[in-house]
Amino acid sequence: MTTEPTELGPTLRAWRDRLSPAAAGLPAGRSRRAAGLRREELAELAGISVDYVVRLEQGRFATPSAQVLAALARALQLTADERDHLYRLARLVPPSPGEVSDHIPPALHRMLHRLGDAAVAVFAADWRLIRWNRGWAALLGDPSATAPALRNFARDTFPVDGDGPPMVRWPVVSLTGGSAEAAIVSDLRRASGRFPRSRRLHDLIGTLERGNARFARLWAAGAVGAHREEHKIIEHPVAGPVSVDCDVLTDGDAELKIVVLTAVPGSADETRLRLAMLSGVVSAPRTPDPVA
């Protein structure tokens, strides 16, 4: 029985050809026609037979096990993206990290500081708020008073009895209605597939399922997606109602969500947004507390 051809073989050959014996920790040995690894060397590094490597590269075997793929990824020194691509070529689900990450890369820190005329915040994959700029605190209220574990947009959207005051201090109306709530739920389901072993994410979903009937109904629908954009009206106590566009960008394997709130340039809402950011800052937002 033969398998359908895939790109697995050519991709493995390309990765083998680019890795030198020296980079793989092997002696250069006698003269070589190619700079990359020989099949025998890859087989030795991965702990599999040469015949197995030949069959993979020739497309005669396209469904290796996850253990073989992990060994090949290590032997070929693949990046995380390349490793995941290798698993998908073999029609397997790439390995996922254990827990949702709150780590923000240095470049993202710098970007936050440079977006001074916009309200910006960074959320983890489970919608926990992990960083915000002065504009965010000015427009929506300083989140510092909320316990770190409760600084969560999903919990604000689907409140549970006993949670205390929401992270966002002023009233906010979504102009996209119930579709915004559905987008948050489908995004959490997407995160549950990306981080299936995350205790924090599992506990959050369980809490919302038990404590908020609207969330439970939407979760039962089973939709999967990413929350990308929304339109809101923020009832600011000084500037009045401010209509903003909410754009959600995703950064890297950790699935960090960068949320940027802006108003239409030259509009009355942009004027009110600037007023809110000038008059609404009660204190500079401190670095969020370390969270588990």
Secondary structure, DSSP 8 states (H G I E B T S, - for coil): ------SHHHHHHHHHHHS-TTTTT----S--SSSS--HHHHHHHHTS-HHHHHHHHTTS-----HHHHHHHHHHTT--HHHHHHHHHHTT------SS------HHHHHHHHH-TTSEEEEE-TT-BEEEE-HHHHHHH--GGGS-GGG-BHHHHHS--TT--S-SS-S-EEETTTHHHHHHHHHHHHHHHHH-TT-HHHHHHHHHHHHH-HHHHHHHHTT------EEEEEEEETTTEEEEEEEEEEEETTTTEEEEEEE--TTSHHHHHHHHHHHHS-SS---------
